[in-house]
């Protein structure tokens, strides 16, 4: 008796999501973004999260990375 499979297993679904995320990152990097732009993109994506704690953690981390760059660019101009 053959077993028919319908849909995806949870592991297959997670693998597909991870693959799609890597594809999105590859497309973003194909634009030739700078390190500062990558941090800004991470921050903006963090703001899109539904989970408030996760959003605050990611945005806070991105802001702590951005602040030295903002201070340095202000000094140079």
Phi and psi restraints in degrees (range 20) as a CNS / XPLOR table:
assign (resid 1 and name C) (resid 2 and name N)
       (resid 2 and name CA) (resid 2 and name C) 1.0 -84.7 20.0 2
assign (resid 2 and name N) (resid 2 and name CA)
       (resid 2 and name C) (resid 3 and name N) 1.0 140.1 20.0 2
assign (resid 2 and name C) (resid 3 and name N)
       (resid 3 and name CA) (resid 3 and name C) 1.0 -94.7 20.0 2
assign (resid 3 and name N) (resid 3 and name CA)
       (resid 3 and name C) (resid 4 and name N) 1.0 126.6 20.0 2
assign (resid 3 and name C) (resid 4 and name N)
       (resid 4 and name CA) (resid 4 and name C) 1.0 -96.5 20.0 2
assign (resid 4 and name N) (resid 4 and name CA)
       (resid 4 and name C) (resid 5 and name N) 1.0 139.5 20.0 2
assign (resid 4 and name C) (resid 5 and name N)
       (resid 5 and name CA) (resid 5 and name C) 1.0 -110.1 20.0 2
assign (resid 5 and name N) (resid 5 and name CA)
       (resid 5 and name C) (resid 6 and name N) 1.0 131.5 20.0 2
assign (resid 5 and name C) (resid 6 and name N)
       (resid 6 and name CA) (resid 6 and name C) 1.0 -117.5 20.0 2
assign (resid 6 and name N) (resid 6 and name CA)
       (resid 6 and name C) (resid 7 and name N) 1.0 128.9 20.0 2
assign (resid 6 and name C) (resid 7 and name N)
       (resid 7 and name CA) (resid 7 and name C) 1.0 77.3 20.0 2
assign (resid 7 and name N) (resid 7 and name CA)
       (resid 7 and name C) (resid 8 and name N) 1.0 -161.1 20.0 2
assign (resid 7 and name C) (resid 8 and name N)
       (resid 8 and name CA) (resid 8 and name C) 1.0 -117.0 20.0 2
assign (resid 8 and name N) (resid 8 and name CA)
       (resid 8 and name C) (resid 9 and name N) 1.0 152.8 20.0 2
assign (resid 8 and name C) (resid 9 and name N)
       (resid 9 and name CA) (resid 9 and name C) 1.0 -76.0 20.0 2
assign (resid 9 and name N) (resid 9 and name CA)
       (resid 9 and name C) (resid 10 and name N) 1.0 161.5 20.0 2
assign (resid 9 and name C) (resid 10 and name N)
       (resid 10 and name CA) (resid 10 and name C) 1.0 -56.9 20.0 2
assign (resid 10 and name N) (resid 10 and name CA)
       (resid 10 and name C) (resid 11 and name N) 1.0 -38.0 20.0 2
assign (resid 10 and name C) (resid 11 and name N)
       (resid 11 and name CA) (resid 11 and name C) 1.0 -65.7 20.0 2
assign (resid 11 and name N) (resid 11 and name CA)
       (resid 11 and name C) (resid 12 and name N) 1.0 -40.3 20.0 2
assign (resid 11 and name C) (resid 12 and name N)
       (resid 12 and name CA) (resid 12 and name C) 1.0 -65.3 20.0 2
assign (resid 12 and name N) (resid 12 and name CA)
       (resid 12 and name C) (resid 13 and name N) 1.0 -41.1 20.0 2
assign (resid 12 and name C) (resid 13 and name N)
       (resid 13 and name CA) (resid 13 and name C) 1.0 -63.7 20.0 2
assign (resid 13 and name N) (resid 13 and name CA)
       (resid 13 and name C) (resid 14 and name N) 1.0 -43.0 20.0 2
assign (resid 13 and name C) (resid 14 and name N)
       (resid 14 and name CA) (resid 14 and name C) 1.0 -64.9 20.0 2
assign (resid 14 and name N) (resid 14 and name CA)
       (resid 14 and name C) (resid 15 and name N) 1.0 -41.4 20.0 2
assign (resid 14 and name C) (resid 15 and name N)
       (resid 15 and name CA) (resid 15 and name C) 1.0 -61.8 20.0 2
assign (resid 15 and name N) (resid 15 and name CA)
       (resid 15 and name C) (resid 16 and name N) 1.0 -41.0 20.0 2
assign (resid 15 and name C) (resid 16 and name N)
       (resid 16 and name CA) (resid 16 and name C) 1.0 -65.1 20.0 2
assign (resid 16 and name N) (resid 16 and name CA)
       (resid 16 and name C) (resid 17 and name N) 1.0 -40.7 20.0 2
assign (resid 16 and name C) (resid 17 and name N)
       (resid 17 and name CA) (resid 17 and name C) 1.0 -63.5 20.0 2
assign (resid 17 and name N) (resid 17 and name CA)
       (resid 17 and name C) (resid 18 and name N) 1.0 -41.9 20.0 2
assign (resid 17 and name C) (resid 18 and name N)
       (resid 18 and name CA) (resid 18 and name C) 1.0 -64.3 20.0 2
assign (resid 18 and name N) (resid 18 and name CA)
       (resid 18 and name C) (resid 19 and name N) 1.0 -41.6 20.0 2
assign (resid 18 and name C) (resid 19 and name N)
       (resid 19 and name CA) (resid 19 and name C) 1.0 -62.1 20.0 2
assign (resid 19 and name N) (resid 19 and name CA)
       (resid 19 and name C) (resid 20 and name N) 1.0 -43.8 20.0 2
assign (resid 19 and name C) (resid 20 and name N)
       (resid 20 and name CA) (resid 20 and name C) 1.0 -64.5 20.0 2
assign (resid 20 and name N) (resid 20 and name CA)
       (resid 20 and name C) (resid 21 and name N) 1.0 -38.2 20.0 2
assign (resid 20 and name C) (resid 21 and name N)
       (resid 21 and name CA) (resid 21 and name C) 1.0 -62.7 20.0 2
assign (resid 21 and name N) (resid 21 and name CA)
       (resid 21 and name C) (resid 22 and name N) 1.0 -41.5 20.0 2
assign (resid 21 and name C) (resid 22 and name N)
       (resid 22 and name CA) (resid 22 and name C) 1.0 -64.8 20.0 2
assign (resid 22 and name N) (resid 22 and name CA)
       (resid 22 and name C) (resid 23 and name N) 1.0 -36.6 20.0 2
assign (resid 22 and name C) (resid 23 and name N)
       (resid 23 and name CA) (resid 23 and name C) 1.0 -63.6 20.0 2
assign (resid 23 and name N) (resid 23 and name CA)
       (resid 23 and name C) (resid 24 and name N) 1.0 -41.6 20.0 2
assign (resid 23 and name C) (resid 24 and name N)
       (resid 24 and name CA) (resid 24 and name C) 1.0 -63.2 20.0 2
assign (resid 24 and name N) (resid 24 and name CA)
       (resid 24 and name C) (resid 25 and name N) 1.0 -44.2 20.0 2
assign (resid 24 and name C) (resid 25 and name N)
       (resid 25 and name CA) (resid 25 and name C) 1.0 -61.0 20.0 2
assign (resid 25 and name N) (resid 25 and name CA)
       (resid 25 and name C) (resid 26 and name N) 1.0 -42.3 20.0 2
assign (resid 25 and name C) (resid 26 and name N)
       (resid 26 and name CA) (resid 26 and name C) 1.0 -61.2 20.0 2
assign (resid 26 and name N) (resid 26 and name CA)
       (resid 26 and name C) (resid 27 and name N) 1.0 -40.5 20.0 2
assign (resid 26 and name C) (resid 27 and name N)
       (resid 27 and name CA) (resid 27 and name C) 1.0 -64.6 20.0 2
assign (resid 27 and name N) (resid 27 and name CA)
       (resid 27 and name C) (resid 28 and name N) 1.0 -42.8 20.0 2
assign (resid 27 and name C) (resid 28 and name N)
       (resid 28 and name CA) (resid 28 and name C) 1.0 -62.3 20.0 2
assign (resid 28 and name N) (resid 28 and name CA)
       (resid 28 and name C) (resid 29 and name N) 1.0 -45.0 20.0 2
assign (resid 28 and name C) (resid 29 and name N)
       (resid 29 and name CA) (resid 29 and name C) 1.0 -67.2 20.0 2
assign (resid 29 and name N) (resid 29 and name CA)
       (resid 29 and name C) (resid 30 and name N) 1.0 -27.6 20.0 2
assign (resid 29 and name C) (resid 30 and name N)
       (resid 30 and name CA) (resid 30 and name C) 1.0 -63.8 20.0 2
assign (resid 30 and name N) (resid 30 and name CA)
       (resid 30 and name C) (resid 31 and name N) 1.0 -20.9 20.0 2
assign (resid 30 and name C) (resid 31 and name N)
       (resid 31 and name CA) (resid 31 and name C) 1.0 -74.1 20.0 2
assign (resid 31 and name N) (resid 31 and name CA)
       (resid 31 and name C) (resid 32 and name N) 1.0 -13.2 20.0 2
assign (resid 31 and name C) (resid 32 and name N)
       (resid 32 and name CA) (resid 32 and name C) 1.0 77.7 20.0 2
assign (resid 32 and name N) (resid 32 and name CA)
       (resid 32 and name C) (resid 33 and name N) 1.0 44.2 20.0 2
assign (resid 32 and name C) (resid 33 and name N)
       (resid 33 and name CA) (resid 33 and name C) 1.0 -74.7 20.0 2
assign (resid 33 and name N) (resid 33 and name CA)
       (resid 33 and name C) (resid 34 and name N) 1.0 152.3 20.0 2
assign (resid 33 and name C) (resid 34 and name N)
       (resid 34 and name CA) (resid 34 and name C) 1.0 -85.1 20.0 2
assign (resid 34 and name N) (resid 34 and name CA)
       (resid 34 and name C) (resid 35 and name N) 1.0 169.4 20.0 2
assign (resid 34 and name C) (resid 35 and name N)
       (resid 35 and name CA) (resid 35 and name C) 1.0 -61.2 20.0 2
assign (resid 35 and name N) (resid 35 and name CA)
       (resid 35 and name C) (resid 36 and name N) 1.0 -40.3 20.0 2
assign (resid 35 and name C) (resid 36 and name N)
       (resid 36 and name CA) (resid 36 and name C) 1.0 -63.2 20.0 2
assign (resid 36 and name N) (resid 36 and name CA)
       (resid 36 and name C) (resid 37 and name N) 1.0 -38.0 20.0 2
assign (resid 36 and name C) (resid 37 and name N)
       (resid 37 and name CA) (resid 37 and name C) 1.0 -68.4 20.0 2
assign (resid 37 and name N) (resid 37 and name CA)
       (resid 37 and name C) (resid 38 and name N) 1.0 -36.5 20.0 2
assign (resid 37 and name C) (resid 38 and name N)
       (resid 38 and name CA) (resid 38 and name C) 1.0 -62.2 20.0 2
assign (resid 38 and name N) (resid 38 and name CA)
       (resid 38 and name C) (resid 39 and name N) 1.0 -44.3 20.0 2
assign (resid 38 and name C) (resid 39 and name N)
       (resid 39 and name CA) (resid 39 and name C) 1.0 -62.1 20.0 2
assign (resid 39 and name N) (resid 39 and name CA)
       (resid 39 and name C) (resid 40 and name N) 1.0 -41.9 20.0 2
assign (resid 39 and name C) (resid 40 and name N)
       (resid 40 and name CA) (resid 40 and name C) 1.0 -64.2 20.0 2
assign (resid 40 and name N) (resid 40 and name CA)
       (resid 40 and name C) (resid 41 and name N) 1.0 -40.6 20.0 2
assign (resid 40 and name C) (resid 41 and name N)
       (resid 41 and name CA) (resid 41 and name C) 1.0 -63.5 20.0 2
assign (resid 41 and name N) (resid 41 and name CA)
       (resid 41 and name C) (resid 42 and name N) 1.0 -42.9 20.0 2
assign (resid 41 and name C) (resid 42 and name N)
       (resid 42 and name CA) (resid 42 and name C) 1.0 -60.0 20.0 2
assign (resid 42 and name N) (resid 42 and name CA)
       (resid 42 and name C) (resid 43 and name N) 1.0 -44.0 20.0 2
assign (resid 42 and name C) (resid 43 and name N)
       (resid 43 and name CA) (resid 43 and name C) 1.0 -62.5 20.0 2
assign (resid 43 and name N) (resid 43 and name CA)
       (resid 43 and name C) (resid 44 and name N) 1.0 -45.9 20.0 2
assign (resid 43 and name C) (resid 44 and name N)
       (resid 44 and name CA) (resid 44 and name C) 1.0 -66.0 20.0 2
assign (resid 44 and name N) (resid 44 and name CA)
       (resid 44 and name C) (resid 45 and name N) 1.0 -38.0 20.0 2
assign (resid 44 and name C) (resid 45 and name N)
       (resid 45 and name CA) (resid 45 and name C) 1.0 -67.1 20.0 2
assign (resid 45 and name N) (resid 45 and name CA)
       (resid 45 and name C) (resid 46 and name N) 1.0 -37.0 20.0 2
assign (resid 45 and name C) (resid 46 and name N)
       (resid 46 and name CA) (resid 46 and name C) 1.0 -59.6 20.0 2
assign (resid 46 and name N) (resid 46 and name CA)
       (resid 46 and name C) (resid 47 and name N) 1.0 -36.9 20.0 2
assign (resid 46 and name C) (resid 47 and name N)
       (resid 47 and name CA) (resid 47 and name C) 1.0 -66.2 20.0 2
assign (resid 47 and name N) (resid 47 and name CA)
       (resid 47 and name C) (resid 48 and name N) 1.0 -18.1 20.0 2
assign (resid 47 and name C) (resid 48 and name N)
       (resid 48 and name CA) (resid 48 and name C) 1.0 -85.4 20.0 2
assign (resid 48 and name N) (resid 48 and name CA)
       (resid 48 and name C) (resid 49 and name N) 1.0 -8.2 20.0 2
assign (resid 48 and name C) (resid 49 and name N)
       (resid 49 and name CA) (resid 49 and name C) 1.0 -68.5 20.0 2
assign (resid 49 and name N) (resid 49 and name CA)
       (resid 49 and name C) (resid 50 and name N) 1.0 144.2 20.0 2
assign (resid 49 and name C) (resid 50 and name N)
       (resid 50 and name CA) (resid 50 and name C) 1.0 -80.5 20.0 2
assign (resid 50 and name N) (resid 50 and name CA)
       (resid 50 and name C) (resid 51 and name N) 1.0 -38.8 20.0 2
assign (resid 50 and name C) (resid 51 and name N)
       (resid 51 and name CA) (resid 51 and name C) 1.0 -71.5 20.0 2
assign (resid 51 and name N) (resid 51 and name CA)
       (resid 51 and name C) (resid 52 and name N) 1.0 113.3 20.0 2
assign (resid 51 and name C) (resid 52 and name N)
       (resid 52 and name CA) (resid 52 and name C) 1.0 -61.6 20.0 2
assign (resid 52 and name N) (resid 52 and name CA)
       (resid 52 and name C) (resid 53 and name N) 1.0 -40.9 20.0 2
assign (resid 52 and name C) (resid 53 and name N)
       (resid 53 and name CA) (resid 53 and name C) 1.0 -64.3 20.0 2
assign (resid 53 and name N) (resid 53 and name CA)
       (resid 53 and name C) (resid 54 and name N) 1.0 -43.5 20.0 2
assign (resid 53 and name C) (resid 54 and name N)
       (resid 54 and name CA) (resid 54 and name C) 1.0 -63.0 20.0 2
assign (resid 54 and name N) (resid 54 and name CA)
       (resid 54 and name C) (resid 55 and name N) 1.0 -42.6 20.0 2
assign (resid 54 and name C) (resid 55 and name N)
       (resid 55 and name CA) (resid 55 and name C) 1.0 -59.5 20.0 2
assign (resid 55 and name N) (resid 55 and name CA)
       (resid 55 and name C) (resid 56 and name N) 1.0 -47.9 20.0 2
assign (resid 55 and name C) (resid 56 and name N)
       (resid 56 and name CA) (resid 56 and name C) 1.0 -63.8 20.0 2
assign (resid 56 and name N) (resid 56 and name CA)
       (resid 56 and name C) (resid 57 and name N) 1.0 -40.0 20.0 2
assign (resid 56 and name C) (resid 57 and name N)
       (resid 57 and name CA) (resid 57 and name C) 1.0 -63.4 20.0 2
assign (resid 57 and name N) (resid 57 and name CA)
       (resid 57 and name C) (resid 58 and name N) 1.0 -47.6 20.0 2
assign (resid 57 and name C) (resid 58 and name N)
       (resid 58 and name CA) (resid 58 and name C) 1.0 -68.9 20.0 2
assign (resid 58 and name N) (resid 58 and name CA)
       (resid 58 and name C) (resid 59 and name N) 1.0 -44.7 20.0 2
assign (resid 58 and name C) (resid 59 and name N)
       (resid 59 and name CA) (resid 59 and name C) 1.0 -64.2 20.0 2
assign (resid 59 and name N) (resid 59 and name CA)
       (resid 59 and name C) (resid 60 and name N) 1.0 -41.2 20.0 2
assign (resid 59 and name C) (resid 60 and name N)
       (resid 60 and name CA) (resid 60 and name C) 1.0 -62.5 20.0 2
assign (resid 60 and name N) (resid 60 and name CA)
       (resid 60 and name C) (resid 61 and name N) 1.0 -43.9 20.0 2
assign (resid 60 and name C) (resid 61 and name N)
       (resid 61 and name CA) (resid 61 and name C) 1.0 -62.8 20.0 2
assign (resid 61 and name N) (resid 61 and name CA)
       (resid 61 and name C) (resid 62 and name N) 1.0 -44.5 20.0 2
assign (resid 61 and name C) (resid 62 and name N)
       (resid 62 and name CA) (resid 62 and name C) 1.0 -64.3 20.0 2
assign (resid 62 and name N) (resid 62 and name CA)
       (resid 62 and name C) (resid 63 and name N) 1.0 -40.8 20.0 2
assign (resid 62 and name C) (resid 63 and name N)
       (resid 63 and name CA) (resid 63 and name C) 1.0 -64.9 20.0 2
assign (resid 63 and name N) (resid 63 and name CA)
       (resid 63 and name C) (resid 64 and name N) 1.0 -37.7 20.0 2
assign (resid 63 and name C) (resid 64 and name N)
       (resid 64 and name CA) (resid 64 and name C) 1.0 -67.5 20.0 2
assign (resid 64 and name N) (resid 64 and name CA)
       (resid 64 and name C) (resid 65 and name N) 1.0 -27.8 20.0 2
assign (resid 64 and name C) (resid 65 and name N)
       (resid 65 and name CA) (resid 65 and name C) 1.0 -78.3 20.0 2
assign (resid 65 and name N) (resid 65 and name CA)
       (resid 65 and name C) (resid 66 and name N) 1.0 -37.7 20.0 2
assign (resid 65 and name C) (resid 66 and name N)
       (resid 66 and name CA) (resid 66 and name C) 1.0 -69.3 20.0 2
assign (resid 66 and name N) (resid 66 and name CA)
       (resid 66 and name C) (resid 67 and name N) 1.0 -37.2 20.0 2
assign (resid 66 and name C) (resid 67 and name N)
       (resid 67 and name CA) (resid 67 and name C) 1.0 -54.0 20.0 2
assign (resid 67 and name N) (resid 67 and name CA)
       (resid 67 and name C) (resid 68 and name N) 1.0 -48.0 20.0 2
assign (resid 67 and name C) (resid 68 and name N)
       (resid 68 and name CA) (resid 68 and name C) 1.0 -60.1 20.0 2
assign (resid 68 and name N) (resid 68 and name CA)
       (resid 68 and name C) (resid 69 and name N) 1.0 -36.2 20.0 2
assign (resid 68 and name C) (resid 69 and name N)
       (resid 69 and name CA) (resid 69 and name C) 1.0 -67.3 20.0 2
assign (resid 69 and name N) (resid 69 and name CA)
       (resid 69 and name C) (resid 70 and name N) 1.0 -39.0 20.0 2
assign (resid 69 and name C) (resid 70 and name N)
       (resid 70 and name CA) (resid 70 and name C) 1.0 -65.6 20.0 2
assign (resid 70 and name N) (resid 70 and name CA)
       (resid 70 and name C) (resid 71 and name N) 1.0 -44.7 20.0 2
assign (resid 70 and name C) (resid 71 and name N)
       (resid 71 and name CA) (resid 71 and name C) 1.0 -61.8 20.0 2
assign (resid 71 and name N) (resid 71 and name CA)
       (resid 71 and name C) (resid 72 and name N) 1.0 -43.2 20.0 2
assign (resid 71 and name C) (resid 72 and name N)
       (resid 72 and name CA) (resid 72 and name C) 1.0 -65.4 20.0 2
assign (resid 72 and name N) (resid 72 and name CA)
       (resid 72 and name C) (resid 73 and name N) 1.0 -43.0 20.0 2
assign (resid 72 and name C) (resid 73 and name N)
       (resid 73 and name CA) (resid 73 and name C) 1.0 -67.7 20.0 2
assign (resid 73 and name N) (resid 73 and name CA)
       (resid 73 and name C) (resid 74 and name N) 1.0 -30.5 20.0 2
assign (resid 73 and name C) (resid 74 and name N)
       (resid 74 and name CA) (resid 74 and name C) 1.0 -69.0 20.0 2
assign (resid 74 and name N) (resid 74 and name CA)
       (resid 74 and name C) (resid 75 and name N) 1.0 -39.0 20.0 2
assign (resid 74 and name C) (resid 75 and name N)
       (resid 75 and name CA) (resid 75 and name C) 1.0 -66.8 20.0 2
assign (resid 75 and name N) (resid 75 and name CA)
       (resid 75 and name C) (resid 76 and name N) 1.0 -39.1 20.0 2
assign (resid 75 and name C) (resid 76 and name N)
       (resid 76 and name CA) (resid 76 and name C) 1.0 -73.0 20.0 2
assign (resid 76 and name N) (resid 76 and name CA)
       (resid 76 and name C) (resid 77 and name N) 1.0 -22.7 20.0 2
